[in-house]
């Protein structure tokens, strides 16, 4: 027997609340291919799968954390005896 797909669809207002975006930012991210289009749920009604919005947020957090780890490694590699060495020195 196949498993039933259980997925919550959330409306635009919830997407904006979760991401902190404005209406225009949402549609710009969609136009740029950075965020997926919503799913039509009726005439003039669109919603987004909750899992996709959560995955987008998780990717952004992971990107931030990866950049922070690189910056920390760079800083640690440029220290000698607790003194930071600048590139121009």
N, CA, C and O atoms as CSV, one atom per row, in Angstrom:
chain,resi,resn,atom,element,x,y,z
A,1,UNK,N,N,0.841,-1.175,0.000
A,1,UNK,CA,C,0.000,0.000,0.000
A,1,UNK,C,C,0.886,1.239,0.000
A,1,UNK,O,O,1.863,1.302,0.746
A,2,UNK,N,N,0.556,2.211,-0.820
A,2,UNK,CA,C,1.372,3.418,-0.886
A,2,UNK,C,C,1.010,4.363,0.255
A,2,UNK,O,O,-0.120,4.383,0.741
A,3,UNK,N,N,2.005,5.141,0.662
A,3,UNK,CA,C,1.789,6.093,1.742
A,3,UNK,C,C,1.108,7.334,1.198
A,3,UNK,O,O,1.399,7.776,0.087
A,4,UNK,N,N,0.210,7.890,1.976
A,4,UNK,CA,C,-0.474,9.118,1.575
A,4,UNK,C,C,0.469,10.297,1.790
A,4,UNK,O,O,1.189,10.369,2.786
A,5,UNK,N,N,0.447,11.204,0.842
A,5,UNK,CA,C,1.265,12.409,0.949
A,5,UNK,C,C,0.576,13.383,1.895
A,5,UNK,O,O,-0.580,13.749,1.686
A,6,UNK,N,N,1.279,13.794,2.918
A,6,UNK,CA,C,0.734,14.759,3.866
A,6,UNK,C,C,1.579,16.019,3.747
A,6,UNK,O,O,2.750,16.030,4.127
A,7,UNK,N,N,0.988,17.063,3.226
A,7,UNK,CA,C,1.705,18.315,3.018
A,7,UNK,C,C,0.768,19.473,3.320
A,7,UNK,O,O,-0.357,19.514,2.822
A,8,UNK,N,N,1.219,20.385,4.112
A,8,UNK,CA,C,0.429,21.576,4.404
A,8,UNK,C,C,0.739,22.646,3.366
A,8,UNK,O,O,1.893,22.837,2.983
A,9,UNK,N,N,-0.283,23.330,2.920
A,9,UNK,CA,C,-0.119,24.464,2.020
A,9,UNK,C,C,-0.398,25.723,2.814
A,9,UNK,O,O,-1.388,25.806,3.541
A,10,UNK,N,N,0.482,26.704,2.670
A,10,UNK,CA,C,0.307,27.956,3.404
A,10,UNK,C,C,0.115,29.101,2.426
A,10,UNK,O,O,0.679,29.105,1.332
A,11,UNK,N,N,-0.673,30.051,2.829
A,11,UNK,CA,C,-0.979,31.191,1.979
A,11,UNK,C,C,0.150,32.223,2.037
A,11,UNK,O,O,1.050,32.144,2.873
A,12,UNK,N,N,0.071,33.181,1.133
A,12,UNK,CA,C,1.139,34.175,0.989
A,12,UNK,C,C,1.417,34.924,2.291
A,12,UNK,O,O,2.575,35.179,2.621
A,13,UNK,N,N,0.383,35.272,3.019
A,13,UNK,CA,C,0.579,36.016,4.267
A,13,UNK,C,C,1.504,35.253,5.214
A,13,UNK,O,O,2.361,35.845,5.869
A,14,UNK,N,N,1.318,33.923,5.279
A,14,UNK,CA,C,2.166,33.112,6.150
A,14,UNK,C,C,3.596,33.032,5.621
A,14,UNK,O,O,4.548,33.050,6.400
A,15,UNK,N,N,3.749,32.944,4.297
A,15,UNK,CA,C,5.098,32.925,3.704
A,15,UNK,C,C,5.822,34.221,4.058
A,15,UNK,O,O,6.990,34.204,4.447
A,16,UNK,N,N,5.118,35.343,3.920
A,16,UNK,CA,C,5.730,36.640,4.226
A,16,UNK,C,C,6.104,36.736,5.705
A,16,UNK,O,O,7.156,37.278,6.047
A,17,UNK,N,N,5.252,36.217,6.574
A,17,UNK,CA,C,5.558,36.232,8.007
A,17,UNK,C,C,6.762,35.364,8.332
A,17,UNK,O,O,7.615,35.751,9.131
A,18,UNK,N,N,6.833,34.184,7.708
A,18,UNK,CA,C,7.934,33.259,7.991
A,18,UNK,C,C,9.275,33.782,7.486
A,18,UNK,O,O,10.304,33.584,8.133
A,19,UNK,N,N,9.267,34.449,6.331
A,19,UNK,CA,C,10.517,34.902,5.727
A,19,UNK,C,C,10.892,36.328,6.112
A,19,UNK,O,O,12.057,36.716,6.017
A,20,UNK,N,N,9.906,37.105,6.544
A,20,UNK,CA,C,10.162,38.505,6.850
A,20,UNK,C,C,10.201,39.386,5.611
A,20,UNK,O,O,10.613,40.543,5.685
A,21,UNK,N,N,9.774,38.845,4.471
A,21,UNK,CA,C,9.805,39.579,3.211
A,21,UNK,C,C,8.584,40.457,3.037
A,21,UNK,O,O,7.559,40.271,3.694
A,22,UNK,N,N,8.718,41.418,2.137
A,22,UNK,CA,C,7.570,42.183,1.668
A,22,UNK,C,C,6.972,41.438,0.475
A,22,UNK,O,O,7.571,40.495,-0.042
A,23,UNK,N,N,5.808,41.862,0.051
A,23,UNK,CA,C,5.146,41.272,-1.107
A,23,UNK,C,C,6.043,41.359,-2.348
A,23,UNK,O,O,6.189,40.384,-3.085
A,24,UNK,N,N,6.635,42.524,-2.567
A,24,UNK,CA,C,7.472,42.705,-3.763
A,24,UNK,C,C,8.745,41.859,-3.695
A,24,UNK,O,O,9.219,41.379,-4.725
A,25,UNK,N,N,9.299,41.674,-2.509
A,25,UNK,CA,C,10.494,40.836,-2.371
A,25,UNK,C,C,10.164,39.383,-2.708
A,25,UNK,O,O,10.949,38.707,-3.374
A,26,UNK,N,N,9.017,38.903,-2.255
A,26,UNK,CA,C,8.600,37.538,-2.585
A,26,UNK,C,C,8.574,37.336,-4.090
A,26,UNK,O,O,9.161,36.384,-4.604
A,27,UNK,N,N,7.894,38.230,-4.798
A,27,UNK,CA,C,7.768,38.060,-6.243
A,27,UNK,C,C,9.089,38.298,-6.978
A,27,UNK,O,O,9.308,37.729,-8.047
A,28,UNK,N,N,9.961,39.124,-6.424
A,28,UNK,CA,C,11.288,39.308,-7.027
A,28,UNK,C,C,12.120,38.037,-6.873
A,28,UNK,O,O,12.819,37.639,-7.805
A,29,UNK,N,N,12.051,37.402,-5.709
A,29,UNK,CA,C,12.784,36.148,-5.497
A,29,UNK,C,C,12.267,35.052,-6.426
A,29,UNK,O,O,13.043,34.227,-6.908
A,30,UNK,N,N,10.949,35.044,-6.680
A,30,UNK,CA,C,10.382,34.079,-7.620
A,30,UNK,C,C,10.883,34.382,-9.034
A,30,UNK,O,O,11.292,33.470,-9.753
A,31,UNK,N,N,10.855,35.645,-9.433
A,31,UNK,CA,C,11.322,36.044,-10.772
A,31,UNK,C,C,12.799,35.719,-10.970
A,31,UNK,O,O,13.216,35.370,-12.074
A,32,UNK,N,N,13.589,35.831,-9.906
A,32,UNK,CA,C,15.023,35.542,-9.980
A,32,UNK,C,C,15.315,34.039,-9.929
A,32,UNK,O,O,16.463,33.624,-10.088
A,33,UNK,N,N,14.284,33.231,-9.709
A,33,UNK,CA,C,14.468,31.783,-9.625
A,33,UNK,C,C,15.014,31.328,-8.289
A,33,UNK,O,O,15.438,30.180,-8.153
A,34,UNK,N,N,15.012,32.205,-7.304
A,34,UNK,CA,C,15.555,31.881,-5.987
A,34,UNK,C,C,14.515,31.200,-5.094
A,34,UNK,O,O,14.868,30.487,-4.155
A,35,UNK,N,N,13.242,31.425,-5.390
A,35,UNK,CA,C,12.143,30.873,-4.601
A,35,UNK,C,C,11.101,30.326,-5.568
A,35,UNK,O,O,10.815,30.943,-6.595
A,36,UNK,N,N,10.540,29.179,-5.242
A,36,UNK,CA,C,9.591,28.537,-6.155
A,36,UNK,C,C,8.243,29.256,-6.190
A,36,UNK,O,O,7.826,29.878,-5.213
A,37,UNK,N,N,7.574,29.155,-7.341
A,37,UNK,CA,C,6.222,29.691,-7.468
A,37,UNK,C,C,5.288,28.905,-6.568
A,37,UNK,O,O,5.560,27.763,-6.199
A,38,UNK,N,N,4.180,29.546,-6.226
A,38,UNK,CA,C,3.167,28.877,-5.436
A,38,UNK,C,C,2.372,27.886,-6.265
A,38,UNK,O,O,2.512,27.814,-7.486
A,39,UNK,N,N,1.538,27.127,-5.580
A,39,UNK,CA,C,0.681,26.121,-6.183
A,39,UNK,C,C,-0.727,26.705,-6.264
A,39,UNK,O,O,-1.233,27.243,-5.279
A,40,UNK,N,N,-1.350,26.601,-7.411
A,40,UNK,CA,C,-2.722,27.085,-7.562
A,40,UNK,C,C,-3.650,26.186,-6.754
A,40,UNK,O,O,-3.635,24.964,-6.902
A,41,UNK,N,N,-4.456,26.809,-5.898
A,41,UNK,CA,C,-5.415,26.038,-5.107
A,41,UNK,C,C,-6.851,26.462,-5.410
A,41,UNK,O,O,-7.788,26.037,-4.733
A,42,UNK,N,N,-7.010,27.278,-6.402
A,42,UNK,CA,C,-8.339,27.721,-6.811
A,42,UNK,C,C,-8.217,28.953,-7.683
A,42,UNK,O,O,-7.115,29.444,-7.929
A,43,UNK,N,N,-9.350,29.451,-8.148
A,43,UNK,CA,C,-9.305,30.664,-8.965
A,43,UNK,C,C,-8.712,31.824,-8.154
A,43,UNK,O,O,-9.237,32.195,-7.104
A,44,UNK,N,N,-7.643,32.368,-8.648
A,44,UNK,CA,C,-6.976,33.509,-8.009
A,44,UNK,C,C,-6.472,33.206,-6.603
A,44,UNK,O,O,-6.343,34.109,-5.778
A,45,UNK,N,N,-6.188,31.940,-6.334
A,45,UNK,CA,C,-5.667,31.546,-5.018
A,45,UNK,C,C,-4.405,30.719,-5.195
A,45,UNK,O,O,-4.377,29.758,-5.963
A,46,UNK,N,N,-3.361,31.107,-4.471
A,46,UNK,CA,C,-2.075,30.416,-4.542
A,46,UNK,C,C,-1.607,30.131,-3.121
A,46,UNK,O,O,-1.852,30.912,-2.203
A,47,UNK,N,N,-0.935,29.009,-2.958
A,47,UNK,CA,C,-0.346,28.661,-1.663
A,47,UNK,C,C,1.001,27.999,-1.924
A,47,UNK,O,O,1.293,27.592,-3.049
A,48,UNK,N,N,1.811,27.896,-0.893
A,48,UNK,CA,C,3.127,27.279,-0.998
A,48,UNK,C,C,3.187,26.089,-0.058
A,48,UNK,O,O,2.653,26.146,1.050
A,49,UNK,N,N,3.833,25.010,-0.489
A,49,UNK,CA,C,4.039,23.884,0.426
A,49,UNK,C,C,4.904,24.327,1.607
A,49,UNK,O,O,5.981,24.894,1.422
A,50,UNK,N,N,4.431,24.066,2.796
A,50,UNK,CA,C,5.160,24.466,4.000
A,50,UNK,C,C,6.571,23.903,3.995
A,50,UNK,O,O,7.512,24.586,4.401
A,51,UNK,N,N,6.730,22.662,3.540
A,51,UNK,CA,C,8.052,22.041,3.546
A,51,UNK,C,C,9.036,22.787,2.651
A,51,UNK,O,O,10.225,22.857,2.963
A,52,UNK,N,N,8.549,23.350,1.534
A,52,UNK,CA,C,9.446,24.107,0.643
A,52,UNK,C,C,9.889,25.415,1.283
A,52,UNK,O,O,11.045,25.814,1.146
A,53,UNK,N,N,8.983,26.079,1.975
A,53,UNK,CA,C,9.339,27.331,2.653
A,53,UNK,C,C,10.328,27.042,3.774
A,53,UNK,O,O,11.312,27.762,3.937
A,54,UNK,N,N,10.072,25.995,4.542
A,54,UNK,CA,C,10.987,25.620,5.619
A,54,UNK,C,C,12.357,25.220,5.071
A,54,UNK,O,O,13.383,25.554,5.663
A,55,UNK,N,N,12.375,24.507,3.943
A,55,UNK,CA,C,13.646,24.102,3.335
A,55,UNK,C,C,14.427,25.320,2.857
A,55,UNK,O,O,15.648,25.369,3.003
A,56,UNK,N,N,13.734,26.303,2.289
A,56,UNK,CA,C,14.392,27.532,1.839
A,56,UNK,C,C,15.045,28.235,3.035
A,56,UNK,O,O,16.205,28.643,2.969
A,57,UNK,N,N,14.298,28.367,4.107
A,57,UNK,CA,C,14.825,29.024,5.309
A,57,UNK,C,C,16.027,28.254,5.850
A,57,UNK,O,O,17.033,28.856,6.226
A,58,UNK,N,N,15.929,26.935,5.891
A,58,UNK,CA,C,17.040,26.105,6.384
A,58,UNK,C,C,18.281,26.276,5.516
A,58,UNK,O,O,19.397,26.335,6.032
A,59,UNK,N,N,18.090,26.356,4.179
A,59,UNK,CA,C,19.241,26.574,3.273
A,59,UNK,C,C,19.900,27.912,3.538
A,59,UNK,O,O,21.127,28.010,3.546
A,60,UNK,N,N,19.105,28.939,3.755
A,60,UNK,CA,C,19.674,30.268,4.025
A,60,UNK,C,C,20.477,30.260,5.326
A,60,UNK,O,O,21.545,30.867,5.403
A,61,UNK,N,N,19.969,29.580,6.336
A,61,UNK,CA,C,20.691,29.484,7.604
A,61,UNK,C,C,21.992,28.710,7.409
A,61,UNK,O,O,23.031,29.102,7.939
A,62,UNK,N,N,21.940,27.620,6.657
A,62,UNK,CA,C,23.147,26.820,6.401
A,62,UNK,C,C,24.182,27.636,5.628
A,62,UNK,O,O,25.377,27.548,5.909
A,63,UNK,N,N,23.726,28.432,4.652
A,63,UNK,CA,C,24.651,29.294,3.895
A,63,UNK,C,C,25.315,30.306,4.820
A,63,UNK,O,O,26.521,30.540,4.740
A,64,UNK,N,N,24.518,30.899,5.694
A,64,UNK,CA,C,25.076,31.860,6.648
A,64,UNK,C,C,26.110,31.202,7.542
A,64,UNK,O,O,27.191,31.747,7.762
A,65,UNK,N,N,25.776,30.033,8.055
A,65,UNK,CA,C,26.687,29.332,8.958
A,65,UNK,C,C,27.970,28.913,8.245
A,65,UNK,O,O,29.050,28.961,8.833
A,66,UNK,N,N,27.856,28.504,6.985
A,66,UNK,CA,C,29.039,28.116,6.212
A,66,UNK,C,C,29.943,29.324,5.984
A,66,UNK,O,O,31.165,29.210,6.085
A,67,UNK,N,N,29.358,30.468,5.681
A,67,UNK,CA,C,30.149,31.686,5.484
A,67,UNK,C,C,30.821,32.101,6.783
A,67,UNK,O,O,31.967,32.551,6.779
A,68,UNK,N,N,30.114,31.951,7.885
A,68,UNK,CA,C,30.691,32.288,9.187
A,68,UNK,C,C,31.851,31.388,9.535
A,68,UNK,O,O,32.834,31.838,10.123
A,69,UNK,N,N,31.748,30.099,9.174
A,69,UNK,CA,C,32.832,29.153,9.453
A,69,UNK,C,C,34.065,29.493,8.634
A,69,UNK,O,O,35.187,29.377,9.126
A,70,UNK,N,N,33.865,29.915,7.379
A,70,UNK,CA,C,34.989,30.308,6.524
A,70,UNK,C,C,35.657,31.555,7.084
A,70,UNK,O,O,36.885,31.636,7.123
A,71,UNK,N,N,34.863,32.526,7.517
A,71,UNK,CA,C,35.420,33.765,8.072
A,71,UNK,C,C,36.198,33.474,9.354
A,71,UNK,O,O,37.263,34.049,9.579
A,72,UNK,N,N,35.667,32.580,10.196
A,72,UNK,CA,C,36.373,32.224,11.425
A,72,UNK,C,C,37.688,31.514,11.119
A,72,UNK,O,O,38.703,31.772,11.766
A,73,UNK,N,N,37.669,30.623,10.135
A,73,UNK,CA,C,38.892,29.909,9.759
A,73,UNK,C,C,39.926,30.890,9.216
A,73,UNK,O,O,41.110,30.774,9.531
A,74,UNK,N,N,39.496,31.850,8.409
A,74,UNK,CA,C,40.405,32.850,7.862
A,74,UNK,C,C,41.022,33.663,8.997
A,74,UNK,O,O,42.227,33.919,9.000
A,75,UNK,N,N,40.203,34.065,9.949
A,75,UNK,CA,C,40.696,34.849,11.078
A,75,UNK,C,C,41.701,34.041,11.894
A,75,UNK,O,O,42.752,34.559,12.271
A,76,UNK,N,N,41.386,32.781,12.168
A,76,UNK,CA,C,42.284,31.933,12.945
A,76,UNK,C,C,43.595,31.687,12.200
A,76,UNK,O,O,44.650,31.622,12.832
A,77,UNK,N,N,43.554,31.551,10.888
A,77,UNK,CA,C,44.771,31.316,10.106
A,77,UNK,C,C,45.672,32.546,10.052
A,77,UNK,O,O,46.855,32.428,9.731
A,78,UNK,N,N,45.136,33.714,10.357
A,78,UNK,CA,C,45.922,34.939,10.296
A,78,UNK,C,C,46.307,35.455,11.680
A,78,UNK,O,O,46.589,36.641,11.849
A,79,UNK,N,N,46.317,34.573,12.656
A,79,UNK,CA,C,46.728,34.954,14.014
A,79,UNK,C,C,48.024,34.232,14.376
A,79,UNK,O,O,48.205,33.049,14.090
A,80,UNK,N,N,48.897,34.971,14.999
A,80,UNK,CA,C,50.127,34.382,15.528
A,80,UNK,C,C,50.282,34.900,16.943
A,80,UNK,O,O,50.414,36.102,17.171
A,81,UNK,N,N,50.264,33.973,17.889
A,81,UNK,CA,C,50.424,34.375,19.297
A,81,UNK,C,C,49.351,35.345,19.754
A,81,UNK,O,O,49.636,36.234,20.556
A,82,UNK,N,N,48.113,35.201,19.264
A,82,UNK,CA,C,47.016,36.076,19.689
A,82,UNK,C,C,46.981,37.394,18.956
A,82,UNK,O,O,46.111,38.224,19.221
A,83,UNK,N,N,47.929,37.613,18.016
A,83,UNK,CA,C,47.969,38.864,17.262
A,83,UNK,C,C,47.468,38.583,15.846
A,83,UNK,O,O,47.926,37.645,15.193
A,84,UNK,N,N,46.521,39.406,15.375
A,84,UNK,CA,C,46.002,39.252,14.039
A,84,UNK,C,C,46.948,39.923,13.042
A,84,UNK,O,O,47.346,41.074,13.226
A,85,UNK,N,N,47.299,39.194,11.993
A,85,UNK,CA,C,48.179,39.719,10.963
A,85,UNK,C,C,47.321,40.208,9.794
A,85,UNK,O,O,46.540,39.433,9.241
A,86,UNK,N,N,47.452,41.455,9.416
A,86,UNK,CA,C,46.656,41.961,8.298
A,86,UNK,C,C,47.392,41.665,6.991
A,86,UNK,O,O,48.604,41.451,6.976
A,87,UNK,N,N,46.630,41.656,5.895
A,87,UNK,CA,C,47.231,41.325,4.606
A,87,UNK,C,C,48.236,42.379,4.157
A,87,UNK,O,O,49.201,42.052,3.465
A,88,UNK,N,N,48.034,43.606,4.527
A,88,UNK,CA,C,48.931,44.679,4.086
A,88,UNK,C,C,50.221,44.745,4.866
A,88,UNK,O,O,51.119,45.503,4.499
A,89,UNK,N,N,50.343,43.975,5.929
A,89,UNK,CA,C,51.536,44.049,6.787
A,89,UNK,C,C,52.699,43.307,6.200
A,89,UNK,O,O,53.775,43.273,6.797
